[in-house]
Amino acid sequence: MNDASQGAFKVNALTGLDAADPVHGRVVWDPVRSIWNSMMFGGALVLGPLYFTWPAFAAFLGLSAVTLCAGHSVGFHRKLIHRSFDCPKWLERVLVYIGTLVGMGGPLWTIRLHDSRDWAQRQPDCHAFLRHERGFLVDGVLYLHGRLELDRPPGFDPGPGIGDDPFYRVLDRTWMLHQLPLAALLYWAGGWPFVVWGVFVRVAACTTMHWAISYFAHTRGPSDWAVDGAVIQAHNVPLLAIPTMGESWHATHHAFPASARPGLYSGQIDLGWWFIVMLRAVGLVWNVRVPADLPARRGIIPLTPRALSIVSDDQRRLHDAV
């Protein structure tokens, strides 16, 4: 089945999918991100040991947690991409700005990359780069230094309130520059050790984490759900649950992408979800969606006895009828 045609489960930002081809294309060097990632990784490897202090390490951990959780996981992924909850526009922009500080890219670039990969991996076949066929180390190099150019890519239109938002457009053009005011603040707080660990080491670590979850969650691991007809199935990566703020519960996310909570089963730690719950408790977030609130979806297959325990009654009846 094609998720692009099913309501809450569609790929929101892509157009022209009937004419797009997820299989044929080539991986080319992406000079901007290659140079940026090389600078961050080089700085982390060379300067990190030289400027290590425990306070700088604490700053690294704190900034990584805030930017990955509030910014990338909740702001970029669960709000901007999947629109799994509602909040004031000012709060959305704050979360998205924090996500930009992760240092991987701007909001519009992130939406396009995510939705293009997600659409391709849910088709009967896709390019070898998106199937992670090159092996662990080669896949990492290609991810950090290259980009996939499809012969017939889908169009991109994130829609009103996002694609036409001047703030998001500026962030998309200037995403690297936003490390500078952060670096100045870190230098004021703790000198060069804070800058090295709060910028270089943090950006390198967060970028690596993003690639790792993409690689492992699409190649191996346990799963509660399968998506019918998809060449790439999603898997859970329990060891990465805390550093990815709950994004590693990827099997449930592929089955219910519009859910604000991917860590749905007992024992699945989901720090991003806890952050959303906190915002909801103080009235800053509402209409928070989980599988029990979503319309029944065809084309997903429960793989474990517990799978259906978190879905709506309509979803259970649909499964029983199949």
C-alpha positions in Angstrom: 0.0 0.0 0.0 1.1 3.6 -0.5 1.1 5.6 2.8 0.8 8.8 0.8 -2.8 8.2 0.2 -4.1 7.4 3.7 -5.1 10.4 5.7 -3.2 10.6 9.0 -0.5 8.3 7.6 0.4 10.1 4.4 3.7 11.7 3.7 2.7 15.3 4.3 5.4 17.2 2.5 5.9 15.3 -0.8 4.1 15.8 -4.1 4.1 14.1 -7.5 4.5 10.6 -6.0 2.8 8.9 -8.9 5.6 10.0 -11.2 8.5 9.7 -8.7 10.9 6.7 -8.7 12.5 5.7 -5.4 14.9 3.2 -7.0 17.0 4.8 -9.7 19.6 7.5 -8.8 23.1 8.0 -7.5 24.9 9.1 -4.4 26.9 12.3 -4.9 29.3 14.3 -2.6 27.5 16.9 -0.6 30.3 19.5 -0.1 28.5 21.8 2.4 27.6 19.0 4.9 30.8 17.1 4.2 33.0 20.0 5.2 30.7 20.9 8.1 30.7 17.3 9.5 34.5 17.0 8.9 35.0 20.2 11.0 32.8 19.0 13.8 34.3 15.5 13.9 37.9 16.8 13.5 37.4 19.3 16.3 35.8 16.6 18.6 38.6 14.1 18.0 41.5 16.6 18.2 40.3 19.2 20.7 38.0 17.1 22.8 40.7 15.3 24.8 42.8 18.4 25.1 40.0 20.5 26.6 38.3 17.9 28.6 36.9 19.0 32.0 34.1 17.5 34.0 32.1 20.7 33.9 32.5 20.8 30.1 31.4 17.2 29.9 28.3 18.1 32.0 27.6 21.0 29.6 27.9 18.5 26.7 25.4 16.1 28.3 22.9 18.8 29.2 22.9 20.6 25.8 22.7 17.2 24.0 19.7 16.2 26.0 17.9 19.5 25.5 18.6 19.9 21.8 17.9 16.2 21.0 14.7 16.0 23.1 13.0 19.3 22.9 14.4 20.2 19.5 15.0 17.3 17.3 12.7 14.6 18.7 9.7 16.8 19.8 10.1 20.0 17.7 11.4 18.6 14.4 10.0 15.1 14.3 6.9 14.8 16.3 5.6 18.3 15.7 6.9 19.7 12.4 7.1 16.5 10.4 4.3 14.3 11.9 2.1 17.0 13.5 1.2 14.6 16.3 0.2 17.4 18.7 -0.9 21.0 18.6 0.7 23.9 20.4 1.0 27.7 20.1 3.0 28.9 17.1 5.6 30.7 19.3 6.3 27.4 21.1 6.6 25.5 17.8 9.2 28.0 16.7 11.1 27.8 19.9 11.2 24.0 19.7 12.3 24.2 16.0 15.0 26.6 16.8 16.3 24.3 19.5 16.2 21.5 16.9 18.3 23.6 14.5 20.9 23.9 17.3 21.5 20.2 17.1 23.7 21.1 14.1 22.5 18.7 11.4 20.4 21.0 9.2 17.5 23.4 9.0 13.9 22.5 9.5 12.8 22.5 5.8 15.8 20.4 4.8 15.1 18.0 7.6 11.4 17.6 6.6 12.4 16.9 3.0 15.1 14.4 3.9 12.9 12.6 6.4 9.8 12.4 4.2 11.8 11.4 1.1 13.5 8.5 2.9 10.3 7.5 4.6 8.3 7.4 1.4 11.0 5.4 -0.5 11.5 2.9 2.3 7.8 2.1 2.3 7.7 1.2 -1.4 8.2 -2.3 -2.8 11.7 -1.3 -3.7 14.1 1.6 -3.1 17.7 2.7 -3.8 20.5 0.6 -2.2 21.6 3.7 -0.2 18.2 3.8 1.5 18.3 0.0 2.1 21.7 0.5 4.0 23.2 -2.2 1.8 26.8 -0.9 1.8 27.7 -2.1 5.4 28.2 -0.2 8.6 31.3 1.9 8.0 30.6 2.7 4.3 27.1 3.6 5.2 28.3 6.1 7.8 30.7 7.8 5.4 28.0 8.1 2.7 25.5 9.5 5.3 27.9 12.1 6.6 29.4 13.2 3.3 27.0 12.4 0.5 23.4 12.7 -0.6 21.1 10.7 -2.8 20.0 12.3 -6.1 17.1 10.3 -7.5 16.5 10.4 -11.3 12.8 11.2 -10.7 12.5 12.6 -7.2 9.2 13.6 -5.6 8.2 17.3 -5.3 8.4 19.1 -2.0 5.7 21.3 -0.4 5.5 21.3 3.4 2.4 23.3 3.3 1.1 26.6 4.8 2.5 27.6 8.1 5.8 25.7 7.5 7.0 26.1 3.9 6.0 29.8 3.8 7.1 30.6 7.3 9.9 33.3 7.0 11.5 32.2 10.3 11.9 28.6 9.1 13.2 29.8 5.7 15.9 31.9 7.5 16.8 29.0 9.8 17.1 26.7 6.7 19.6 29.1 5.1 21.6 29.9 8.2 21.5 26.7 10.3 25.3 26.5 10.7 25.6 30.1 11.9 23.4 29.5 15.0 26.3 27.6 16.6 28.1 31.0 16.9 25.9 32.7 19.5 25.8 29.4 21.4 29.6 29.2 21.3 29.8 32.7 22.6 27.5 31.9 25.5 29.5 28.7 26.3 32.8 30.6 26.2 31.3 33.1 28.7 30.2 30.3 30.9 33.3 28.1 30.9 35.9 29.1 28.3 37.2 27.0 25.5 36.4 23.6 27.2 32.7 24.5 27.1 33.0 25.6 23.5 34.8 22.4 22.4 32.5 20.1 24.2 29.3 22.1 23.8 29.7 22.6 20.1 32.2 20.3 18.4 31.8 17.2 20.5 28.0 17.6 20.8 27.3 18.2 17.1 29.5 15.2 16.2 27.9 13.0 18.8 24.3 14.0 17.9 24.9 13.6 14.1 26.4 10.1 14.8 23.3 9.3 16.9 21.0 10.3 14.1 22.8 8.2 11.6 23.0 5.2 14.0 19.3 5.1 14.6 18.6 5.4 10.9 21.0 2.5 10.2 20.1 0.1 13.0 16.4 0.8 13.1 16.1 -0.1 9.4 18.4 -3.2 9.4 17.9 -5.4 12.5 16.3 -5.7 15.9 12.9 -6.7 17.5 9.6 -5.4 16.2 6.0 -5.4 17.1 4.6 -4.4 13.7 5.3 -4.9 10.0 4.2 -2.6 7.2 2.7 -4.6 4.3 4.5 -4.1 1.0 7.4 -2.1 2.4 10.9 -3.0 1.2 12.3 -1.7 4.5 10.8 -2.8 7.8 11.5 -0.9 11.0 13.0 -2.3 14.2 13.4 -1.3 17.8 16.9 -0.5 19.1 16.5 -0.7 22.9 20.0 0.4 23.7 19.5 3.7 22.0 16.2 4.6 23.7 17.6 7.1 26.2 20.2 8.9 23.9 17.6 9.2 21.1 14.9 10.4 23.4 12.6 7.5 22.5 13.1 7.7 18.7 14.6 4.2 18.7 11.2 2.5 19.2 11.0 2.7 15.4 8.8 -0.3 14.6 5.8 1.3 16.3 6.6 4.6 14.7 6.5 3.1 11.2 3.1 1.5 12.0 1.7 4.7 13.6 3.8 7.7 12.4 1.1 10.2 13.5 1.5 9.0 17.1 3.3 11.4 19.5 4.5 8.4 21.5 6.6 5.8 19.8 7.6 4.1 23.1 4.1 2.6 23.7 4.8 -0.7 25.5 5.9 -1.6 29.0 9.6 -0.9 29.6 10.0 1.3 26.5 11.6 4.6 27.8 10.4 7.6 25.8 11.8 10.8 27.1 10.4 12.8 24.2 6.9 11.6 25.2 7.5 12.6 28.9 8.5 16.1 27.7 5.2 16.3 25.7 3.2 15.1 28.7 4.9 17.9 30.8 4.0 20.5 28.2 0.4 19.2 28.1 0.1 19.4 31.9 0.8 23.1 31.9 -1.5 23.8 29.0 1.0 24.4 26.3 0.2 21.3 24.2 -3.1 19.8 23.3 -4.7 17.3 20.8 -1.9 14.9 21.5 -2.4 11.8 19.3 -1.5 8.2 20.1 -2.6 4.9 18.3 -5.7 4.6 20.4 -6.9 7.9 19.0 -6.0 7.3 15.4 -8.3 6.0 12.7 -7.9 2.3 11.8 -5.1 1.7 9.3 -4.9 -1.1 6.8 -1.7 -2.7 5.8 0.0 -3.1 9.1 0.6 -6.5 10.6 0.9 -7.2 14.4 3.9 -9.5 15.1 3.7 -10.0 18.9 0.9 -10.8 21.3 1.2 -7.3 22.9 1.0 -5.4 19.6 -2.7 -4.8 19.6 -2.9 -3.7 23.2 -2.2 -0.1 22.4 -4.5 0.4 19.4 -8.1 1.6 19.0 -11.1 -0.7 19.0 -11.5 0.0 15.3 -8.0 -1.1 14.6 -8.6 -4.4 16.5 -11.8 -5.0 14.6 -10.0 -4.3 11.3 -7.4 -6.9 12.3 -10.0 -9.5 13.3 -11.7 -9.0 10.0 -8.6 -9.7 7.9 
